């Protein structure tokens, strides 16, 4: 069910005016009825005046009660109050036109302007929606604010890196260190040693030493002397 919008200011003003008119009409109609009852005591014409007064007072009392009820209905946005307001406005406009036709110029012009303005206002869409006689247009949008729940801060996404944030150095891939089988020296150290060049192979020339028996020179790492055959 669609929630009813707040009461327009113009409806509030019309409701107050109708309630005041209803109260004033009730007082005047009661006064007319009372005077008519007293007039019946007058001989000859008392009965006629009293009867006319009672009819006029009754009609005024009826319409005053309707005006008062319409004003209360306007305050609460009742649909029947809008219908009564439109009916009385149209009838009053026709009465003003009839008064203009018989020569009551000033009052007729004021009445035509006022009742025409009231009919125009009551047929506005936002007023009819308040009384449940219309619907809001589909293309009309109303901003709705969704406040954040307490204790749950809204997420904020960084769109740029602040200037004071230090950039991390790039991480270079590391090459695993290989080790020659039978040697405790890593390959990287062998390549940087004086005996091994960066472009040389693992079977390069080795330093020579002398045989302790015959004094001949032999290759480093040889198990025996090639001249005397002694085991080194």
N, CA and C of each residue as an Amber inpcrd file, in Angstrom:
protein
   696
   0.8480000  -1.2000000   0.0000000   0.0000000   0.0000000   0.0000000
   0.8770000   1.2400000   0.0000000   0.5760000   2.1960000  -0.9220000
   1.3790000   3.3880000  -1.0370000   1.1020000   4.3310000   0.1280000
   2.1580000   4.8460000   0.6950000   2.0170000   5.7530000   1.8200000
   1.5000000   7.1020000   1.3380000   0.5340000   7.6630000   2.0850000
  -0.0720000   8.9280000   1.6940000   0.9130000  10.0640000   1.9570000
   1.0590000  11.0030000   0.9920000   1.9790000  12.1230000   1.2090000
   1.4530000  13.0710000   2.2680000   2.3040000  13.9900000   2.6760000
   1.9320000  14.9590000   3.7000000   0.8580000  15.9160000   3.1730000
   0.1020000  16.5150000   4.0950000  -1.0160000  17.3770000   3.7220000
  -0.4930000  18.6820000   3.1340000  -0.9550000  19.0730000   1.9550000
  -0.5430000  20.3540000   1.3680000  -1.0260000  21.5300000   2.2130000
  -0.2940000  22.6260000   2.1310000  -0.6410000  23.8110000   2.9230000
  -1.9820000  24.3870000   2.4880000  -2.2780000  24.3390000   1.1830000
  -3.5510000  24.8700000   0.7080000  -4.7400000  24.0900000   1.2530000
  -4.5830000  22.7710000   1.3940000  -5.6640000  21.9620000   1.9570000
  -5.9020000  22.3290000   3.4190000  -4.8340000  22.5910000   4.1470000
  -4.9730000  22.9930000   5.5530000  -5.7260000  24.3200000   5.6690000
  -5.4030000  25.2740000   4.7990000  -6.0860000  26.5790000   4.8290000
  -7.5650000  26.4190000   4.4950000  -7.8760000  25.6320000   3.4730000
  -9.2740000  25.4120000   3.1120000 -10.0310000  24.6950000   4.2240000
  -9.3670000  23.7440000   4.8800000 -10.0240000  23.0200000   5.9750000
 -10.3800000  23.9660000   7.1170000  -9.4650000  24.8660000   7.4700000
  -9.7340000  25.8190000   8.5580000 -10.8770000  26.7570000   8.1730000
 -10.8680000  27.2290000   6.9150000 -11.9440000  28.1180000   6.4680000
 -13.2990000  27.4050000   6.4960000 -13.3380000  26.1650000   6.0420000
 -14.6090000  25.4430000   6.0230000 -15.1070000  25.1530000   7.4410000
 -14.2010000  24.8490000   8.3520000 -14.6240000  24.6240000   9.7420000
 -15.1790000  25.9140000  10.3490000 -14.5060000  27.0420000  10.0710000
 -15.0070000  28.3210000  10.5900000 -16.3550000  28.6790000   9.9740000
 -16.4960000  28.4420000   8.6630000 -17.7790000  28.7120000   8.0130000
 -18.8740000  27.8090000   8.5910000 -18.5190000  26.5370000   8.8440000
 -19.5000000  25.6210000   9.4240000 -19.9380000  26.0500000  10.8130000
 -18.9700000  26.4730000  11.6460000 -19.3220000  26.9260000  13.0000000
 -20.1960000  28.1770000  12.9450000 -19.7860000  29.1320000  12.0810000
 -20.5830000  30.3570000  11.9560000 -21.9820000  30.0410000  11.4250000
 -22.0780000  29.1290000  10.4500000 -23.3920000  28.7600000   9.9130000
 -24.2640000  28.0750000  10.9570000 -23.6520000  27.2450000  11.8030000
 -24.4250000  26.6010000  12.8600000 -25.0130000  27.6250000  13.8260000
 -24.1960000  28.6110000  14.2110000 -24.6770000  29.6360000  15.1290000
 -25.7930000  30.4670000  14.4930000 -25.5990000  30.8490000  13.2190000
 -26.6090000  31.6760000  12.5450000 -27.9030000  30.8900000  12.3440000
 -27.7860000  29.6350000  11.9420000 -28.9980000  28.8300000  11.7060000
 -29.7650000  28.5980000  13.0070000 -29.0480000  28.3650000  14.1020000
 -29.7320000  28.2010000  15.3910000 -30.4290000  29.4910000  15.8090000
 -29.7770000  30.6250000  15.5170000 -30.4060000  31.9090000  15.8360000
 -31.6610000  32.1190000  15.0010000 -31.6260000  31.7540000  13.7250000
 -32.8000000  31.9020000  12.8630000 -33.9400000  31.0010000  13.3310000
 -33.6100000  29.7860000  13.7020000 -34.6450000  28.8650000  14.1810000
 -35.2760000  29.3810000  15.4840000 -34.4250000  29.9110000  16.3770000
 -34.9560000  30.4480000  17.6310000 -35.8590000  31.6440000  17.4120000
 -35.4410000  32.5780000  16.5380000 -36.2760000  33.7510000  16.2500000
 -37.5780000  33.3580000  15.5420000 -37.4930000  32.3450000  14.7050000
 -38.7110000  31.8910000  14.0180000 -39.7010000  31.2850000  15.0050000
 -39.1850000  30.5870000  15.9890000 -40.0740000  30.0240000  17.0110000
 -40.7490000  31.1180000  17.8100000 -40.0090000  32.2040000  18.0960000
 -40.6100000  33.3300000  18.8150000 -41.6170000  34.0790000  17.9410000
 -41.3540000  34.1190000  16.6200000 -42.2400000  34.8700000  15.7120000
 -43.6020000  34.2250000  15.5740000 -43.6860000  32.9550000  15.8820000
 -44.9990000  32.2910000  15.7700000 -46.0130000  32.8300000  16.7750000
 -45.5100000  33.5220000  17.8000000 -46.4230000  34.0840000  18.8080000
 -47.0890000  35.3620000  18.3170000 -46.5830000  35.9270000  17.2170000
 -47.1600000  37.1630000  16.6860000 -48.4860000  36.8110000  15.9980000
 -49.5330000  37.5350000  16.2800000 -50.8230000  37.2300000  15.6320000
 -50.8130000  37.5640000  14.1500000 -51.6260000  36.9430000  13.4220000
 -51.8760000  37.1260000  11.9840000 -50.7280000  36.5940000  11.1190000
 -49.5460000  37.2480000  11.1970000 -48.4400000  36.8570000  10.3050000
 -47.4100000  36.0010000  11.0300000 -47.6110000  35.7370000  12.2850000
 -46.5980000  35.0130000  13.0530000 -46.3570000  33.6100000  12.5490000
 -47.4320000  32.9550000  12.1760000 -47.2670000  31.5760000  11.7160000
 -46.5170000  31.4950000  10.3900000 -46.8340000  32.4630000   9.4980000
 -46.1550000  32.4600000   8.1840000 -44.6710000  32.7810000   8.3440000
 -44.3640000  33.8300000   9.1130000 -42.9520000  34.2030000   9.3250000
 -42.2120000  33.0890000  10.0450000 -42.8460000  32.4990000  11.0270000
 -42.1950000  31.4220000  11.7580000 -41.9060000  30.2170000  10.8740000
 -42.8450000  29.8980000   9.9880000 -42.6310000  28.7460000   9.0950000
 -41.4910000  29.0030000   8.1170000 -41.5060000  30.2120000   7.5220000
 -40.4100000  30.5390000   6.5900000 -39.0660000  30.5460000   7.3060000
 -39.0640000  31.1090000   8.5040000 -37.8070000  31.1410000   9.2660000
 -37.3070000  29.7560000   9.6270000 -38.2120000  28.8800000   9.9780000
 -37.7950000  27.5150000  10.3130000 -37.2280000  26.7920000   9.0880000
 -37.8220000  27.0300000   7.9230000 -37.3000000  26.3850000   6.6990000
 -35.9060000  26.9110000   6.3760000 -35.7680000  28.2400000   6.4190000
 -34.4530000  28.8170000   6.1240000 -33.4170000  28.3720000   7.1630000
 -33.7780000  28.3830000   8.4100000 -32.8530000  27.9640000   9.4590000
 -32.4680000  26.4970000   9.3360000 -33.4400000  25.6500000   8.9500000
 -33.1260000  24.2290000   8.7710000 -32.1580000  23.9900000   7.6260000
 -32.4040000  24.7050000   6.5030000 -31.4900000  24.5630000   5.3610000
 -30.0900000  25.0570000   5.7310000 -30.0060000  26.2130000   6.4050000
 -28.7080000  26.7350000   6.8250000 -28.0130000  25.7940000   7.8050000
 -28.7750000  25.1890000   8.6960000 -28.1960000  24.2450000   9.6460000
 -27.6420000  23.0100000   8.9300000 -28.3730000  22.5220000   7.9340000
 -27.9200000  21.3380000   7.1910000 -26.6110000  21.6040000   6.4590000
 -26.5610000  22.7250000   5.7140000 -25.3410000  23.0290000   4.9600000
 -24.1760000  23.3920000   5.8790000 -24.4800000  23.9950000   7.0120000
 -23.4040000  24.3200000   7.9540000 -22.7660000  23.0540000   8.5180000
 -23.5920000  22.0690000   8.8080000 -23.0470000  20.8050000   9.2920000
 -22.1950000  20.1160000   8.2140000 -22.6350000  20.2210000   6.9650000
 -21.8580000  19.6220000   5.8730000 -20.5200000  20.3490000   5.7100000
 -20.5330000  21.6770000   5.8010000 -19.2820000  22.4380000   5.6900000
 -18.3250000  22.0760000   6.8200000 -18.8610000  21.9640000   8.0030000
 -18.0120000  21.6120000   9.1460000 -17.4180000  20.2030000   8.9650000
 -18.2440000  19.2600000   8.5480000 -17.7460000  17.8950000   8.3320000
 -16.7280000  17.8540000   7.1900000 -16.9440000  18.6480000   6.1520000
 -15.9930000  18.6880000   5.0380000 -14.6440000  19.2270000   5.4940000
 -14.6520000  20.2640000   6.3370000 -13.3930000  20.8000000   6.8500000
 -12.6240000  19.7780000   7.6770000 -13.3300000  19.0250000   8.5070000
 -12.6690000  17.9700000   9.2870000 -12.1210000  16.8810000   8.3680000
 -12.9060000  16.5460000   7.3200000 -12.4240000  15.5520000   6.3560000
 -11.2180000  16.0240000   5.5780000 -11.1290000  17.3190000   5.3040000
  -9.9550000  17.8670000   4.6280000  -8.7040000  17.6960000   5.4830000
  -8.8520000  17.8890000   6.7800000  -7.6850000  17.7490000   7.6560000
  -7.1560000  16.3160000   7.6640000  -8.0230000  15.3450000   7.4970000
  -7.6240000  13.9330000   7.5460000  -7.5070000  13.3060000   6.1630000
  -7.6980000  14.1030000   5.1090000  -7.5110000  13.5870000   3.7480000
  -8.5250000  12.5400000   3.3390000  -9.7880000  12.7270000   3.7000000
 -10.8270000  11.7650000   3.3450000 -11.2960000  11.9770000   1.9100000
 -11.5350000  10.8800000   1.2050000 -11.9800000  10.9830000  -0.1750000
 -13.3580000  11.5950000  -0.3060000 -14.2650000  11.2530000   0.6150000
 -15.6150000  11.8230000   0.5490000 -15.6000000  13.3300000   0.7840000
 -14.6210000  13.8250000   1.5620000 -14.5210000  15.2690000   1.7810000
 -14.1410000  15.9810000   0.4840000 -13.2260000  15.3620000  -0.3030000
 -12.8620000  15.9520000  -1.5970000 -14.0830000  15.9870000  -2.5290000
 -14.8740000  14.9080000  -2.5190000 -16.0590000  14.8740000  -3.3650000
 -17.0730000  15.9500000  -2.9670000 -17.3100000  16.0860000  -1.6490000
 -18.2280000  17.1370000  -1.1880000 -17.6940000  18.5260000  -1.5240000
 -16.3830000  18.7110000  -1.3780000 -15.7990000  20.0130000  -1.7150000
 -15.9870000  20.3630000  -3.1720000 -15.8300000  19.3690000  -4.0630000
 -16.0250000  19.6180000  -5.4880000 -17.4940000  19.9050000  -5.7990000
 -18.4060000  19.1500000  -5.1900000 -19.8380000  19.3600000  -5.4590000
 -20.2710000  20.7530000  -5.0200000 -19.8740000  21.1450000  -3.7990000
 -20.2780000  22.4720000  -3.3090000 -19.6160000  23.5940000  -4.0930000
 -18.3870000  23.3560000  -4.5540000 -17.7070000  24.3950000  -5.3390000
 -18.4100000  24.6020000  -6.6750000 -18.8130000  23.4950000  -7.3260000
 -19.5080000  23.6180000  -8.6050000 -20.8710000  24.2930000  -8.4210000
 -21.6010000  23.8810000  -7.3750000 -22.9110000  24.5030000  -7.1280000
 -22.7640000  25.9830000  -6.7860000 -21.7370000  26.3080000  -5.9980000
 -21.5280000  27.7150000  -5.6470000 -21.1110000  28.5300000  -6.8670000
 -20.3270000  27.9170000  -7.7720000 -19.9410000  28.6220000  -9.0060000
 -21.1690000  28.8880000  -9.8730000 -22.0530000  27.9170000  -9.9670000
 -23.2850000  28.1340000 -10.7330000 -24.1550000  29.2030000 -10.0870000
 -24.1900000  29.2230000  -8.7520000 -24.9530000  30.2700000  -8.0750000
 -24.3780000  31.6450000  -8.3140000 -23.0180000  31.7430000  -8.3630000
 -22.3870000  33.0370000  -8.6380000 -22.6910000  33.4990000 -10.0570000
 -22.6970000  32.5540000 -10.9980000 -23.0450000  32.9100000 -12.3780000
 -24.5000000  33.3860000 -12.4610000 -25.3890000  32.7320000 -11.7120000
 -26.7940000  33.1610000 -11.7000000 -26.9440000  34.5360000 -11.0660000
 -26.1470000  34.8030000 -10.0150000 -26.1940000  36.1330000  -9.3960000
 -25.7030000  37.1990000 -10.3490000 -24.6860000  36.8450000 -11.1380000
 -24.1970000  37.8040000 -12.1370000 -25.2540000  38.0700000 -13.2000000
 -26.0420000  37.0580000 -13.5160000 -27.0700000  37.2280000 -14.5480000
 -28.2080000  38.1330000 -14.0790000 -28.5010000  38.1450000 -12.7690000
 -29.5950000  38.9780000 -12.2770000 -29.1270000  40.3650000 -11.8610000
 -27.8040000  40.6210000 -11.9960000 -27.3200000  41.9760000 -11.7660000
 -26.4900000  42.1930000 -10.5310000 -26.1950000  41.1640000  -9.7590000
 -25.3190000  41.3260000  -8.5850000 -23.8690000  41.2040000  -9.0780000
 -23.3070000  42.3450000  -9.4920000 -22.0310000  42.3070000 -10.2150000
 -20.8650000  41.9730000  -9.2820000 -20.7080000  42.7930000  -8.2300000
 -19.5050000  42.6590000  -7.3870000 -19.4350000  41.2950000  -6.7000000
 -20.4930000  40.9250000  -6.0170000 -20.4960000  39.6360000  -5.3290000
 -20.3620000  38.4680000  -6.2830000 -20.9680000  38.5650000  -7.4660000
 -20.8960000  37.4770000  -8.4370000 -19.4790000  37.2980000  -8.9720000
 -18.8090000  38.4220000  -9.2500000 -17.4320000  38.3260000  -9.7730000
 -16.5020000  37.7240000  -8.7270000 -16.6320000  38.1760000  -7.4770000
 -15.7950000  37.6130000  -6.4070000 -16.0930000  36.1240000  -6.2240000
 -17.3780000  35.7530000  -6.2630000 -17.7450000  34.3510000  -6.1110000
 -17.2320000  33.4840000  -7.2490000 -17.3460000  33.9900000  -8.4890000
 -16.8540000  33.2180000  -9.6360000 -15.3450000  33.0050000  -9.5370000
 -14.6190000  34.0600000  -9.1630000 -13.1590000  33.9310000  -9.0500000
 -12.7720000  32.9410000  -7.9440000 -13.4210000  33.0510000  -6.7870000
 -13.0560000  32.2040000  -5.6480000 -13.3800000  30.7340000  -5.9190000
 -14.5850000  30.4460000  -6.3910000 -14.9770000  29.0550000  -6.5820000
 -14.2610000  28.4280000  -7.7680000 -13.9540000  29.2120000  -8.7820000
 -13.1510000  28.6840000  -9.8880000 -11.7400000  28.3320000  -9.4150000
 -11.1640000  29.1940000  -8.5630000  -9.8380000  28.9120000  -8.0150000
  -9.8560000  27.6670000  -7.1420000 -10.9270000  27.4740000  -6.3670000
 -11.0160000  26.2920000  -5.5130000 -11.1530000  25.0230000  -6.3390000
 -11.9480000  25.0630000  -7.4080000 -12.0730000  23.8920000  -8.2770000
 -10.7290000  23.5630000  -8.9210000 -10.0310000  24.6060000  -9.3800000
  -8.7190000  24.3810000 -10.0020000  -7.7430000  23.7470000  -9.0070000
  -7.7450000  24.2120000  -7.7720000  -6.8000000  23.6850000  -6.7770000
  -7.1360000  22.2380000  -6.3950000  -8.4170000  21.9500000  -6.2390000
  -8.7940000  20.5960000  -5.8390000  -8.5390000  19.5640000  -6.9320000
  -8.4020000  19.9970000  -8.1760000  -8.1330000  19.0610000  -9.2650000
  -6.6470000  18.8980000  -9.5490000  -5.7740000  19.5370000  -8.7530000
  -4.3300000  19.3410000  -8.9310000  -3.9630000  17.9160000  -8.5060000
  -2.9360000  17.3730000  -9.1720000  -2.6120000  15.9640000  -8.9600000
  -2.1430000  15.6840000  -7.5360000  -1.2700000  16.5470000  -6.9770000
  -0.7600000  16.2780000  -5.6260000  -1.8630000  16.3930000  -4.5740000
  -2.8860000  17.2480000  -4.8400000  -4.0090000  17.3540000  -3.9100000
  -4.8850000  16.1030000  -4.0030000  -5.1260000  15.6250000  -5.2180000
  -5.9340000  14.4210000  -5.3840000  -5.2390000  13.1980000  -4.7950000
  -3.9150000  13.1570000  -4.8860000  -3.1780000  12.0440000  -4.2840000
  -3.3380000  12.0450000  -2.7660000  -3.3450000  13.2330000  -2.1600000
  -3.5170000  13.3110000  -0.7060000  -4.8840000  12.7760000  -0.2860000
  -5.8920000  13.0120000  -1.1150000  -7.2400000  12.5240000  -0.8060000
  -7.4840000  11.1050000  -1.3300000  -6.4720000  10.4890000  -1.9160000
  -6.6330000   9.1420000  -2.4450000  -7.4000000   9.0880000  -3.7430000
  -7.4550000  10.2010000  -4.4880000  -8.2080000  10.2620000  -5.7360000
  -7.3140000  10.2260000  -6.9650000  -6.0140000  10.1310000  -6.7800000
  -5.0850000  10.1320000  -7.9060000  -3.8850000   9.2710000  -7.5790000
  -2.9390000   9.2180000  -8.5090000  -1.7200000   8.4430000  -8.3340000
  -0.5480000   9.2600000  -8.8110000   0.6120000   8.9900000  -8.2290000
   1.8180000   9.6900000  -8.6120000   2.2640000   9.2470000  -9.9950000
   2.8300000  10.1550000 -10.8040000   3.3270000   9.7490000 -12.1260000
   4.4910000   8.7850000 -11.9910000   4.6130000   7.8790000 -12.9720000
   5.6410000   6.8540000 -12.9040000   7.0390000   7.4260000 -13.0910000
   7.1620000   8.5160000 -13.8370000   8.4790000   9.0760000 -14.0880000
   8.9390000  10.0130000 -12.9950000   8.1730000  10.1850000 -11.9310000
   8.5680000  11.0670000 -10.8370000   9.3830000  10.2720000  -9.8320000
  10.5430000  10.7630000  -9.5240000  11.4470000  10.0680000  -8.6090000
  11.6410000  10.9130000  -7.3720000  11.8150000  10.2410000  -6.2600000
  12.0190000  10.8880000  -4.9830000  13.3510000  10.4240000  -4.4160000
  14.2370000  11.3720000  -4.0330000  15.5300000  10.9550000  -3.4740000
  15.3470000  10.2790000  -2.1340000  15.9560000   9.1440000  -2.0340000
  15.9050000   8.3780000  -0.7960000  17.3070000   8.2080000  -0.2910000
  17.5200000   8.6060000   0.9100000  18.8380000   8.5050000   1.5200000
  18.9040000   7.2410000   2.3310000  19.9840000   6.4760000   2.1470000
  20.2270000   5.2790000   2.9130000  21.4150000   5.5280000   3.8190000
  21.1840000   5.8730000   5.0710000  22.3170000   6.1410000   5.9620000
  23.0570000   4.8510000   6.2740000  24.3430000   4.9970000   6.5050000
  25.1590000   3.8390000   6.8520000  24.8120000   3.3600000   8.2500000
  24.8570000   2.0390000   8.4380000  24.5150000   1.4640000   9.7230000
  25.5940000   1.8100000  10.7330000  25.1970000   2.0890000  11.9690000
  26.2070000   2.4250000  12.9870000  27.1050000   1.2360000  13.2650000
  28.3960000   1.5050000  13.3570000  29.3680000   0.4630000  13.6310000
  29.9050000  -0.2250000  12.4040000  29.3340000   0.1220000  11.2080000
  29.7870000  -0.4830000   9.9730000  30.1870000   0.6340000   9.0160000
  31.4410000   1.0780000   9.0580000  31.8550000   2.1800000   8.1750000
  31.8240000   1.7520000   6.7210000  31.5190000   2.6980000   5.8790000
  31.4580000   2.4180000   4.4620000  32.8590000   2.1950000   3.9130000
  32.9490000   1.2720000   2.9500000  34.2300000   0.9770000   2.3460000
  34.6260000   2.0920000   1.4030000  35.8870000   2.4550000   1.4540000
  36.4350000   3.4820000   0.5830000  37.5430000   2.8410000  -0.2420000
  37.4410000   2.9880000  -1.5430000  38.3890000   2.3720000  -2.4510000
  39.3830000   3.4370000  -2.9070000  40.6660000   3.0860000  -2.8200000
  41.7200000   4.0100000  -3.2250000  41.8170000   4.0350000  -4.7330000
  41.7610000   5.2190000  -5.3090000  41.8650000   5.3640000  -6.7550000
  43.2530000   5.7860000  -7.1970000  44.1220000   6.2020000  -6.2980000
  45.4790000   6.6040000  -6.6420000  46.3780000   6.3580000  -5.4530000
  47.6460000   6.1310000  -5.7460000  48.6360000   5.8860000  -4.7080000
  49.1490000   7.2260000  -4.2140000  49.1690000   7.4780000  -2.9190000
  49.6660000   8.7620000  -2.4190000  51.1320000   8.9700000  -2.7610000
  51.5000000  10.2460000  -2.8780000  52.8610000  10.5790000  -3.2950000
  53.8950000  10.2140000  -2.2610000  53.4750000  10.1590000  -0.9780000
  54.4470000   9.8690000   0.0620000  54.7190000   8.3860000   0.2130000
  53.9680000   7.5350000  -0.4990000  54.1960000   6.0940000  -0.3770000
  55.4370000   5.7160000  -1.1630000  56.3790000   5.0660000  -0.5210000
  57.6320000   4.6680000  -1.1580000  57.3950000   3.4520000  -2.0250000
  57.9950000   3.4880000  -3.2240000  57.8410000   2.3730000  -4.1480000
  58.8110000   1.2670000  -3.7830000  58.3540000   0.0230000  -3.8460000
  59.1840000  -1.1280000  -3.5110000  60.0840000  -1.4730000  -4.6880000
  61.3400000  -1.8700000  -4.4210000  62.2460000  -2.2460000  -5.5220000
  61.7680000  -3.5170000  -6.1930000  62.0250000  -3.6210000  -7.4940000
  61.5800000  -4.8280000  -8.1970000  62.3180000  -6.0590000  -7.7070000
  61.5990000  -7.1390000  -7.6350000  62.1680000  -8.4120000  -7.1840000
  62.6890000  -9.1580000  -8.3980000  64.0200000  -9.3980000  -8.4480000
  64.6380000 -10.1000000  -9.5520000  64.6370000 -11.5900000  -9.2850000
  64.4510000 -12.3970000 -10.3110000  64.4870000 -13.8620000 -10.0940000
  65.8930000 -14.3270000  -9.7740000  65.9890000 -15.1900000  -8.8140000
  67.2960000 -15.7280000  -8.3970000  67.5720000 -17.0410000  -9.1000000
  68.8570000 -17.1850000  -9.5060000  69.2800000 -18.4120000 -10.1920000
  69.8210000 -19.3860000  -9.1680000  69.3270000 -20.5710000  -9.1460000
  69.8390000 -21.5400000  -8.1580000  71.3140000 -21.8430000  -8.3840000
  72.0690000 -21.9680000  -7.2920000  73.5160000 -22.2330000  -7.3410000
  73.7650000 -23.7140000  -7.5210000  74.4570000 -24.0420000  -8.6140000
  74.7930000 -25.4260000  -8.9080000  76.1450000 -25.7640000  -8.3210000
  76.3250000 -26.9920000  -7.9860000  77.5700000 -27.4400000  -7.3820000
  78.0570000 -28.6740000  -8.1330000  79.3570000 -28.6650000  -8.4830000
  79.9420000 -29.7780000  -9.2320000  80.0630000 -30.9850000  -8.3280000
  79.6940000 -32.1200000  -8.8480000  79.7750000 -33.3620000  -8.0830000
  81.2250000 -33.6550000  -7.7350000  81.4950000 -33.9040000  -6.4880000
  82.8530000 -34.2030000  -6.0350000  83.6220000 -32.9850000  -5.6010000
  82.9880000 -31.7840000  -5.6460000  83.6740000 -30.5620000  -5.2270000
  82.7730000 -29.8070000  -4.2820000  83.3500000 -29.2060000  -3.2430000
  82.5940000 -28.4420000  -2.2570000  82.4790000 -26.9780000  -2.6050000
  83.0330000 -26.5550000  -3.7370000  82.9970000 -25.1540000  -4.1420000
  81.8550000 -24.9250000  -5.0990000  80.9610000 -23.9560000  -4.8130000
  79.8590000 -23.6930000  -5.7370000  80.3570000 -23.2730000  -7.1000000
  79.5120000 -23.4600000  -8.1100000  79.8840000 -23.1100000  -9.4790000
  80.1340000 -21.6260000  -9.6190000  79.3320000 -20.7920000  -8.8880000
  79.5270000 -19.3500000  -8.9860000  80.8860000 -18.9310000  -8.4680000
  81.3890000 -19.6230000  -7.4140000  82.7140000 -19.2880000  -6.8920000
  83.8130000 -19.7850000  -7.8110000  83.6320000 -20.9230000  -8.4540000
  84.6290000 -21.4460000  -9.3910000  84.7710000 -20.5160000 -10.5720000
  83.6200000 -19.9750000 -11.0370000  83.6700000 -19.0830000 -12.1920000
  84.4040000 -17.8080000 -11.8690000  84.2980000 -17.3170000 -10.5990000
  84.9580000 -16.0730000 -10.2310000  86.3730000 -16.2770000  -9.6950000
  86.8460000 -17.5360000  -9.5610000  88.1950000 -17.8030000  -9.0290000
  89.2460000 -17.5220000 -10.0740000  90.5360000 -17.2660000  -9.6630000
  91.5860000 -16.9670000 -10.6480000  91.8470000 -18.1040000 -11.5910000
  91.6140000 -19.3410000 -11.1430000  91.9420000 -20.4840000 -11.9850000
  90.8680000 -20.7830000 -13.0080000  89.6750000 -20.3060000 -12.7700000
  88.5940000 -20.5890000 -13.7190000  88.0410000 -19.3280000 -14.2970000
  88.0070000 -19.1310000 -15.6180000  87.4570000 -17.9560000 -16.2820000
  85.9740000 -18.0870000 -16.4370000  85.3580000 -16.9400000 -16.7180000
  83.9240000 -16.9460000 -16.8820000  83.4910000 -17.7260000 -18.0990000
  84.3660000 -17.7980000 -19.1220000  83.9970000 -18.4960000 -20.3470000
  84.6640000 -19.8410000 -20.4760000  85.4990000 -20.2350000 -19.4770000
  86.2130000 -21.5080000 -19.5660000  85.3330000 -22.6440000 -19.1410000
  85.7450000 -23.8900000 -19.4850000  84.9990000 -25.0760000 -19.1400000
  85.5340000 -25.6740000 -17.8660000  84.8420000 -26.6820000 -17.3230000
  85.2440000 -27.3160000 -16.0710000  86.5060000 -28.1820000 -16.2320000
  86.9230000 -28.5360000 -17.4780000  88.1050000 -29.3700000 -17.7420000
  89.2750000 -28.5450000 -18.2590000  89.4500000 -27.3400000 -17.8010000
  90.5280000 -26.4590000 -18.2290000  91.8840000 -26.9240000 -17.6890000
  92.9930000 -26.2990000 -18.0620000  94.3460000 -26.6820000 -17.6090000
  94.5020000 -26.5080000 -16.1130000  95.1660000 -27.4250000 -15.4550000
  95.4080000 -27.4100000 -14.0250000  96.8790000 -27.1730000 -13.7410000
  97.1940000 -26.6970000 -12.5390000  98.6060000 -26.4200000 -12.1600000
  99.4050000 -27.7420000 -11.9780000 100.7040000 -27.7220000 -12.3170000
 101.5610000 -28.9050000 -12.2240000 102.4010000 -28.8630000 -10.9500000
 102.6600000 -30.0430000 -10.3890000 103.5390000 -30.1910000  -9.2160000
 104.6350000 -31.2340000  -9.5360000 105.6530000 -31.3100000  -8.7000000
 106.7780000 -32.2410000  -8.9440000 106.5870000 -33.5290000  -8.1820000
 107.0470000 -34.6360000  -8.7550000 106.9880000 -35.9410000  -8.0960000
 108.0150000 -35.9740000  -6.9680000 107.6760000 -36.4210000  -5.7830000
 108.6130000 -36.4270000  -4.6580000 109.7150000 -37.4950000  -4.7950000
 109.5750000 -38.4080000  -5.7480000 110.5560000 -39.4890000  -5.8750000
 111.5780000 -39.1990000  -6.9840000 111.0260000 -38.8250000  -8.1620000
 111.9500000 -38.5810000  -9.2720000 112.0940000 -37.1300000  -9.6350000
 111.2620000 -36.3000000  -9.0980000 111.3230000 -34.8640000  -9.3410000
 110.7250000 -34.4210000 -10.6490000 110.1360000 -35.3330000 -11.3790000
 109.5000000 -34.9330000 -12.6400000 108.1750000 -34.2170000 -12.3580000
 107.8340000 -33.3840000 -13.2890000 106.6010000 -32.6030000 -13.1160000
 105.4090000 -33.4420000 -13.5690000 104.3750000 -33.3550000 -12.8070000
 103.1630000 -34.0930000 -13.1470000 101.9470000 -33.1990000 -12.9370000
 100.8900000 -33.6560000 -13.4860000  99.6590000 -32.8760000 -13.4400000
  99.0170000 -33.0130000 -12.0700000  98.4770000 -31.8510000 -11.5710000
  97.8230000 -31.8550000 -10.2550000  96.5970000 -32.7530000 -10.2940000
  96.5710000 -33.6210000  -9.2930000  95.4480000 -34.5190000  -9.2020000
  95.7280000 -35.8810000  -9.8110000  96.9180000 -36.0920000 -10.3980000
  97.2300000 -37.3950000 -10.9690000  97.5270000 -38.3920000  -9.8580000
  96.9880000 -39.6040000  -9.8850000  97.1960000 -40.5530000  -8.7760000
  98.6190000 -41.1120000  -8.7150000  99.3260000 -41.1190000  -9.8310000
 100.7030000 -41.6520000  -9.8120000 101.5500000 -40.9010000 -10.8120000
 102.8340000 -41.0210000 -10.6140000 103.7790000 -40.3570000 -11.5150000
 103.8700000 -41.1410000 -12.7990000 103.8510000 -40.4490000 -13.9250000
 103.9120000 -41.1000000 -15.2150000 105.3340000 -41.5340000 -15.5770000
 106.3730000 -40.9910000 -14.8690000 107.7620000 -41.3160000 -15.2100000
 108.2510000 -42.5290000 -14.4280000 108.0980000 -42.3840000 -13.0580000
 108.6030000 -43.4740000 -12.2020000 107.5170000 -44.4400000 -11.7880000
 106.3080000 -44.0890000 -11.9780000 105.2000000 -44.9370000 -11.6240000
 104.8700000 -44.9840000 -10.1440000 105.5200000 -44.0880000  -9.3450000
 105.2330000 -44.0680000  -7.9160000 103.8830000 -43.4270000  -7.6760000
 103.2220000 -43.9330000  -6.6380000 101.9270000 -43.3830000  -6.2510000
 102.1340000 -42.1140000  -5.4420000 101.5110000 -41.0800000  -5.8500000
 101.6960000 -39.7710000  -5.2000000 100.7150000 -39.6970000  -4.0340000
